[in-house]
Amino acid sequence: MTATTSATGIGAPVRRKEDFRFITGQGQYTDDVTRPGETKAVFVRSPHAHANIKSIDVSAARKMPGVVDVLTGAQLATDKIGNLICGWMIHSKDGSPMKMSAHPALASTKVNCVGDAVAVVIAETIAQGKDAAEKVVVDYEVLTAVVDPAKAQAKGAPQIHPDIVNNTIYQWHLGEKKDVDAAFAAAKHVTKLDIVNNRLVPNAMEPRAALADYDVGTENLTLWNTSQNPHVARLVISAFIGMAPEHKLRVIAPDVGGGFGSKIFIYPEEVVCLWASRKVKRPVKWTSDRSEAFLTDAHGRDHVTHAELALDANGKILALRAKTIANLGAYMSTFSSSVPTYLYATLLSGQYNIPSIYCEVDAVYTNTAPVDAYRGAGRPEATFVVERLVEVAARQMAIDPADLRRRNFITAFPHQTPVIMAYDAGDYNASLKKAMDLADVKGFAKRKREAARHGKLRGLGYSTYIEACGIAPSQAVGSLGAGVGLWESAEVRVNPTGSVEVLTGSHAHGQGHETTFAQLVSERLGIPFENVSIVHGDTDKVQFGMGTYGSRSGAVGMSAIVKALDKIEIKAKKVAAFMLEAAEGDIEFKDGKFTVAGTDKSAGFGDVALNAYIAHKFTGAELEPGLKETSFYDPTNFTFPAGCHICELDVDIETGKVDIVNWTAVDDFGTIINPMIVEGQVHGGIAQGVGQALMEGAYYDAAGQLVTGSMMDYTMPRAHDLPSFHVGLTMTKSPSNPLGMKGCGEAGAIAAPAAVINAITDAIGTENIAMPATANAVWAALQKSQAPKAA
Amino acid sequence: MYNFTFHRPTTVRQAAGLLARNPDGKLLAGGHSLLPVMKQRLAQPSALVDLSLVEGMTGVELKGRSVVIGAMTRHADVANSQVLKDAMPGLAAVPGSIGDPQVRNRGTIGGSIANNDPNADYPAACLGLGATIITNKRRIAADDFFTGMFSTALEDGEIITKISFPIAKKCAYEKFKHPASGFALVGVFVSKRGPDIRVAVTGAGSNGVFRVKSFEEALKKRFAAKSIEGMTIPANGMNSDIHASPEYRAHLVAVLARRALAKANA
């Protein structure tokens, strides 16, 4: 590394380039974009969870001041605007395809959840739009609702979609049932748990927004949108919804303020804005308010699971089986079907050598908001099942929980699990040991006694998690039902002055790509970090790309950049060879300098870039001018970040309130580009995981009304709820991508819930407690566990 | 938000006159309860009468054996008042526990008391100290003022101008925060002023703030946590929601009362 890049290259904790504009209010988010003649869209939403629409009367609304148009689902159908779709096909165990209901962007005959849009007012101002929306008269015939996934399949449950019986989308399975049943029959010990993985509301800081602009002259449609994957949005909106040919539709996802998965999906609102803009021939903007976000953003999790673990007398795991009912809500969101199947059951081996695993998953419709990927997506649910089972088994068998984990850790790689995944690298003992040292597990007993003197029950909980990231080899996911490939693209454009633009198919919505991607380029080309710009999020600028989710931007997105940089180096060496009048094979490239091997003849990167464009040293027949390369990188495997989190907490005996006093996270993310950004990702992930474990929970009442519809009732974690984290790293490089990266964005959210619940149950001496473990819930559990003693 | 007319009187008299002329009008104090419901279109006042320019409605003053606080005094100003911190730190701690800095810098004591949110903190302090609520028309004892959830003894056109708190030698507030909103899931204010012993509870009761007479009786012997050790209150009449069961709220009343007593005696 040269002096110019060492402070900014791979492994340097470079301050984020993008933060100046974010923290000074200079970011350009979708709602900041305004177009001349812009109108506002206000949606008329169903107040009922389940109802037939008998009629919609928009005549009074049309006459309201400032109203440009009022549109309904009937017109949407007339204009042949297609339904929203789920793009991952899952087949049931009987071979039948999943049952995807129609999902029109505006409901015209029936509403299936509170917040379902039935009409849209296009008005000059939001206030005028809201006034007019109140004048839209919808005659509903209210139907009984079902919100509980465990009740959705019951006889007599209200049927949500006319052609889908028992509200069952699919009945899927993975693994060999016969082997698992045999292992259980022979097992010395069986641990059983009933687990609810609570429904969560994503709550990105920036609410969703869409601005559509139809150009009458060119018939081009432009959509500014809060999207994690603008090309995928364009593809779906064009190919499936039929809004416009792909080349006549431009999707721009400018600065996006957080997504956590919820902005992967194609939502009704952007479809309606595009359609409305074409109809009224003016720009149409919608920005969700927080209340709409609670009702209409795709929620996360919502699994009901019965799980069992079979062990021999020595605590060796023999088999695992699980039956899960996954609530997908009123409609199948864009990737919803994959989350409780291939992103969940494939991780049920955890870090352990488990000979056989069998998992059944029923996905059901309910009268609730759609559920789809949310930070971790399936992997937090799997980790929670595995880590709770292991912990409870250890306690039941009176084996130290860390020891039981050690006895079952996978230690040889590659390792083929019984549930598809082939782990390529890892050292689970190393992360456990380092975490136990950092957490001072040895001193825990003493701290527990000390806490007891202050009326506190202290507990300690482990979570030795694994996740599959770097999503994913296209052929593999194709064979599992994905409708797309999950490669990534990059274009590296070297300018004549030697500065560089990288056009990436990845999309940043908080991850800091403008910094980390520039660090990679700076190091590889030996040019100053400041001379690199990262361009993303505009389908007119950037070649087709797959976007950012599943902790894939490093392992897949940066690998594409590496490949393009390799090509740049090859081409630049050709240019340098002409400049230095040497054979191409004699040119060496190091620290931003091209040198003729064994001589002092050299050319700087900038000189070579200029010569590539002025093309004075070679003829067009010898070499094409220019220095710009594109690559599409398809990974060879998933990556498998793993680690150990240890939560130490106090329970106030009198109130049940939980205070986390110590958090240790030791993660193996493979190669790290920017340790500061990685640590930030870990912090944020833990905060979300602790939120799920202790605070967050989306509740619908029996009528399907969202009880937790605002920040006054839905508890988000706050800074004062969390301690300072002890963060450590171990490293095994991923052999599946050129940089050896694994991904870090979801780890905290995946690891944390089990660590918290293991610690609480350790503290209060119960086997199980449901999430969120609120003070009331912990207190109630304490009343039960301590009742005999008290009596 | 629906349209409304906006008035900014400079005297209480003008404000009362504006209210009389606008039967659907509302007083605007800090606005931190009113404006959110207006934004959600759940309230539609025809007029807002903003009290922020009315003179003589702010400040914390020592008057004899009482602390008198102007109705438009912001929570932050009450919390930071040296006069109050010296005279009665147990009361100064109450506004310091409300919401977040933004709320404390806008919200007012008069607004909070007039709104009588069943989870608000000030009603517990008023009832727990036997405060007097002073309006443009009369003086109302706290015991008569809080008449139920979001309801008070205030009549149409009546404006709170001051609240007078008798100085209690011993008093303290203990609050268990609602995890999402930061309001009191349960809050207990205890005080002892001569023979007058009070235990007032907010957040728990389905009818708003209330006194726990059984605790007060027991504390007459000795004003200490030990005097109510083992005592409970019935869960009947407690609020029930996703955040806390009636049993838990009733349990917290006893726990927080003991903790408040320990704090008051510290």
HADDOCK unambig.tbl for C-alpha pairs under 7 A between the chains (distance, minus, plus):
assign (segid A and resid 654 and name CA) (segid B and resid 255 and name CA) 6.83 0.50 0.50
assign (segid A and resid 655 and name CA) (segid B and resid 252 and name CA) 6.78 0.50 0.50
assign (segid A and resid 711 and name CA) (segid B and resid 180 and name CA) 6.27 0.50 0.50
assign (segid A and resid 711 and name CA) (segid B and resid 181 and name CA) 6.84 0.50 0.50
assign (segid A and resid 712 and name CA) (segid B and resid 180 and name CA) 5.29 0.50 0.50
assign (segid A and resid 712 and name CA) (segid B and resid 181 and name CA) 4.41 0.50 0.50
assign (segid A and resid 713 and name CA) (segid B and resid 180 and name CA) 5.44 0.50 0.50
assign (segid A and resid 713 and name CA) (segid B and resid 181 and name CA) 6.59 0.50 0.50
assign (segid A and resid 714 and name CA) (segid B and resid 180 and name CA) 5.85 0.50 0.50
assign (segid A and resid 715 and name CA) (segid B and resid 179 and name CA) 6.03 0.50 0.50
assign (segid A and resid 715 and name CA) (segid B and resid 180 and name CA) 4.13 0.50 0.50
assign (segid A and resid 716 and name CA) (segid B and resid 180 and name CA) 6.76 0.50 0.50
assign (segid A and resid 776 and name CA) (segid B and resid 244 and name CA) 5.76 0.50 0.50
assign (segid A and resid 776 and name CA) (segid B and resid 248 and name CA) 6.29 0.50 0.50
